[in-house]
């Protein structure tokens, strides 16, 4: 079965995917208990909104996400449309920019438009994938969603960006890796459709972090050595004294350690694996482990991370072998097999994967 057929097979349950926001619920929950009533109130409103979005997504029926004939015909190029919610929670909002329209005065609109383009370009030029569904799906986004809404999310149909509060979180269009992360949830929705709980959910989050970082690296033409390997760099506001980003793939657990945000809880290895009933079984926490494995493999291979390491991850994500309930060990085995299949069992790619997954404690060195 080819990728297009597989996408069609998964399309039937794509709308059942859960809501995925870039700010994890464990962080919002921490903020909801802040001493400042302003901070706690904003966090609670965001949590309440996100809970409603999760319910909405469970109730969605299939709505025909297939790309139009026009979009399919021109699927070597993105078909982008940006809307402005004008600080309401009504989607999609007012159309403010189409594919052929020039940049305007609204920097959020322009950043969202560019981020959608960078995402399309990485998937198409590096992996031959035409948009997130593989068949030229138009890319829609809504900016200025809600009032001081502290999140960004893929809702199964479009990207949605809040403006943040300007204090803890800035405008969510500021980080191209955040845009790539959320749109990659759409790619996963149309391919492996990884269940959003426990280790498969952490893999779902990790895949989005991996390709979000690769989209940023590709847009900046950075090598693995030059990249910062941060997710959400530039997103944290002036009231965060000790924090650089939401997550670090290079050093999970070090992205922030702040009086307001708390301490980054991500482990880098299985020794620190967190067993919890919160956050769908710790999907945003334990994703640090496969994130770090990718980082280790990409840096070991050198060059551009989207080429060999990224190709291996893409091969696994779009294969028929990745089960919806896959665990870390399953994903590790498939990446090792994919490295052998594409580059040979004596290649440095195979050795890099064996070593990376061993270093994070998912496998032994023999794979």
Order of alpha helices (4+ residues) and beta strands (2+ residues): alpha-beta-alpha-alpha-alpha-beta-beta-alpha-beta-beta-beta-alpha-alpha-beta-beta-beta-beta-alpha-alpha-alpha-alpha-alpha
